[in-house]
Amino acid sequence: MRCLHLFLTHFTSLRGINVRILVVGASGHLGSYVVEQLLKSDIDVITLVRPQSDPWRLTGVLDRVTVLRGDLNDLANTAGDIAAVCADTIIHLGWQGVTASERNNPEQITRNVSNTLALFELARVAGCRNWIGVGSQAEYGPYNGVLTEGLPLCPVTAYGTAKMAIELLTEKLCGISGMRWVWFRLLAIYGPKDDERHLIPSVTNALLRGEKPSLTLGEQQWDYLYVTDAARALVQMALYPEVCGIFNLASGEAYSVREIVERTRDLIDPALPLGFGEKPYPPDQPMHLQASVDRLRKATGWQPQVSLQDGLANTVEWYRARSIGGESAQGRQAI
């Protein structure tokens, strides 16, 4: 495992002392749960939220965090605020262009890479000691099988390439600066407050409306992790400074898309029809997306706590309540 031994020699445990953590992308799906779990651990939380963003996912906790309004595209206007909060740790979840239609947008590279490096420099100058970044399985490229951290990276999209670039660059910069570096390669997450364009919420909402969702045959084997389990991994890592390096973040188990959709349907109404086979597979469709999380388990003791069935039930009930209230859960920003 790549690790910063010099940092570990001189850094004392964060546990038991006042900790200040800046969460970038806090208004996104995963970011909102990270904030909630940090607050449960009595952490002093600072959030960086875009001026135009609606932080609806943070309803109920905004009065307990320090909110910095700033845009990664224009960090100069927020530099003083970031320096003033004196965060020990940055958890970087902010990213532009996370939907399938944006995967090969050149701005994945021209904006996301430069913006993240600018943020890193602000953090370094401000005395931040820990950098926790979230990458993607897209860094591996079209690998059909169980992903392990030692596999060669071969991204085929601008999104995956940009994530890989940030991984390599921030690791090197942390090594030069004596900062602790952690990088998560995230697979698929799901749960309440998700972006409605993603598979599980889009199917859930269609079925709640009494519509038949149009689907592929559903033969894909995908690894889905419930969002609170993902957030807990990030928070746990923030509080254990003896651990650093690269970690897959997933459930470690794969289910067919057909089974996931059928389980979701059965929680709503088993009699509802499903449109399997009405859509062709995309040309770049991964058919087996699963990751080993052995490295994360061994390093921190973390393991998923929410089963697929329980996670789907929680998700369906949340969207059911939203549909009854006539609200939209459209995501504004996510990983």
N, C-alpha and C positions, 0 to 999 in steps of 0.2 A: 504494500500500500504506500502511495506517495504521501509523505507526511513532513511536517515542519518541525524537525527535532530541536532546532535552536529555540523556537517559540515555546515548545513544551518544557524546556529546561528552565525558562525564566518566568513562565506564566503560572500564577496560582489559581486555584479553583474558583470559578464564578459562584459556586453554590455557597449560600450563606452571606453574601455581601450584596450591596446595592448594585443592581444591574440595569443598564439602560439599553434598550434594543430598538433600533430603527427598522421598521418594516416598510419596504418600498413595494407598491402594488397592493396595499392593504385593503383597497375596496374591491379587489377581485375575489373570485370564488375561494381559492385556497387561502389567500391573504387574510380574509375576514376571519376564518377559523383559527389561523395562526395567532392573530391578535387576541381572540377570545381565550385561547389556551394560555397565552403568555400572561394575561391578566389573572387567570386562575392561579398562576404560579407567583403572584405578587411581583411581577416584573414591571418596571417603569417603561411604558411603551410609547414610542413616537411613531407616527404614521406619515408617510409622504403620499398625498393624494392630489391628483391633477385638479386644477382649478375648475375645469368643466365637468369633472366626474361627479356622479350622484352616489354618495357612499351609503346607499340603502342597506347594503349587507351589514354595515356596522351599526345599524340602529340598535340602541340600547347600551352601547359601550363607548360612543363618541365622547361622552362627558368624562370618561375615565382615561382617556389617552391625550397626548399632545399631538394636535393635527397641524402638519406643515402643508400648506397649499403650494405645490410646485409641479412643474412639468419637466420630465426628463429631456424634452427637446430644448429646454431653455433653463438649464440649471444655474446659470449665472445669477438669476434673480432669487435663487433659493440658497445659494452657497453660504451666506452669512447665517441663515437659520440652521442649516445642517451642521455647521461648525459649532454653533452655540449650544446645541442639545448635548454634545459630548457623548455620543452613543458608544458603548463598548463593542457592540455587535451590529452588523447590518445583515438583514435577511432580505435578499433581493429577489422579488417576485414580479417586478414590473416588466412588461414586454408588450410591444405593439405588433399586431398582426398574428393572432393565434388561431384563426379559423382556417379551414381547408383552402378557402379561396385566396388566402394571403400567403400560402406556404412558399411561393416563389416570387413574391414581391421583392424587388431589389432593396426596398427600404428595410427589409429584415437585416441587411448588412450595413447599409449606409446610415441608418438611424440607430438601431438597437445596439450595434457593436460600439459605435462612437459614444452613444449616450451612457452605456454601462461603464466604459472606461473613464468618462468624465465623472461619473458618480464615485467610482472607486478612488480616483485621485482626491476628490473632496473628503471622502472617508479617511483616507490615509493621512492627509494633512491635518484633519481634525483629531487624530490620535486613536481612531478605531483600531481595535486589536483582533477582531474576528470578522471574516467575510464568509457568509453562507449563501451560495448561489444555487438556483434551480435550473437545471438544463432539461433535456428531453431524450426519450428513446429515439427520436429522430436523428440523433447524433450517430447511432449505430448504422443507419441506412436500412435497406430492405433485407433484413435478416429474419428468416422464418425459423424460429426455435426459441430456446430459453436463453435470454441475454445474461451474460456475466460481465463484470466490469473490465475484465482483461481482454475482451474481444477488440479487434481493430475497428476504428471508427471510419465509416465510409458514408457520410450523409449525402443524400441525393437532392435535397431541397435547400433553398436559401435559408429557410427556418433552421433546419438541422445544422447547416454550415455555420450560421451565425452563433448558435448555441455552442457548437464545438469551439469556435474561435474564442468566445468569451471564457469557456472553460480553460483553454490553454493559456490565454493571456492573463487571467486573474490568478491562476496558479503560479505563474512565473513572477508576477508583480507581488504577490503575497510573500513568496520566497525571498525576493529582494528586500522587501520592507519589514520582514520579521513578523508578519501577521499570520494568524491561523487561517487555513483555507479549507472549506468544505464544499463539495459539489454533489448535488443530487441529480441523477438522471431519472426523471419522472415519467411513468407510463400514464395510463388513463385513471383519472379520479372521477368520482360521481358523488351525488348527494344533494340535499337541499341547497337552494340558492345557486345552482349551476346555470350555465348559459343555456338558454332554450334551444340553441342550434345543435347541441350535442345529442348523441343517440338516445340515452336514457330519458332525459327530460322531453325531447321532441316526441318520442313514442308515448310517454306518459301523458303529455298534454293532448295529443291526438286522441288517445283512448278515452280520456276524461271528457272530451267533446263528443264522444260517440263516433269518431271517424276511424276508418281503417288505415293504418299507417302503411305507406308503400316502402318495401324493404327488399334487400338482396335475399339470396337463399339463406343467409345467416350461418354459413358453415365456418366462418372465421372463429378462431379460438383467441379470445382476448382476456387480458389480465386487468381487472378493474379493482381499484382500492377506494374504500370509503373515505370521504374527505377528512373526517376527524382523525382517522388513523394517520393520514398523510401529514396533517398539521402537527400531530403529537410527535412524529419523527423529527420535524424541523425544530420544535421547541425543545425536545430532549437533547438534540445535538447542540443547541445554543447553550445549554446548561452543563454540558460535559466537555470542557475545553481540552481534555486529554485526547480527544478523538478528532482526526482530520483525514482528508482524502476524498475519494470518489465512492459514492454509494448509489446503487439502484434503489428506487423508491416505488414499490408495487406491492401487491398482495402475495405474489409468488404462485398464484393459482390462476389457471385459465379456464374459462367457460365459453361455450359457443354463443355467438350472438343470438342464435335462435333460442337457446335456453334462457338467456338473459331477458329477451323480449317476451317470451312466453311466461316467465315468472312475473314480470311486470304486469302483463295483461291479466294474469290470474288474480293478482292482488286487487285489480279494479273490477273485472267481470270476466270470468272464464269463457263466457259465450261470445265475447267480442271477436270479430274476424281479424286476421293479420295478413298483410299482403306480401308474404314471402315470395321471392322470385319476380316481383314486379319491376325491380330495378336491377340493372347489370352491375357487376363489380367494377369499380374504377380500375383503370389500367395499372395503377400502382398500389392496389389493395394488398396490405399485409394479411396473410391468412393465419399466421400464428404469432401472436404478440404476447410474450410472457417474459418475466425477468426473475432471476434468482435474487433473493434478498438475504442470503446467508451472511454476506459481509456486514451488513447493517445489524443483523441479529447478534453476531459475535462481538461487534464493537460496542454496542449500546444496550443490548438486551431487548430492543424494540421488537415487537411483532404485532401484526394486525389483531384487533380485538372485535371488530364488527364483521359478522358473516355477510355474505352476499344477500341472503334472504332478508336478514334484519335491515341491512342497508337499503335494499330496494323498498322495503315496507316503510321505512322512515321517509324515503324520498317521495314515494307515492302520496303519503299522507300530507307532506308539506305542499306538494303541488296541488293536491285536492283542495286544501285550505285556501291556497292562492286563487284557484279557479273559482271557488265559491265567493271569494271576496272581490273578484273581477280585476285582480292585479296581474301585472306581467313580471316575470322573473328574468327578463332579458339581461344577459351579462354585459357589463360595460368594459370590463378588463379582466383577463384571466391569463393563466399560464398557457 
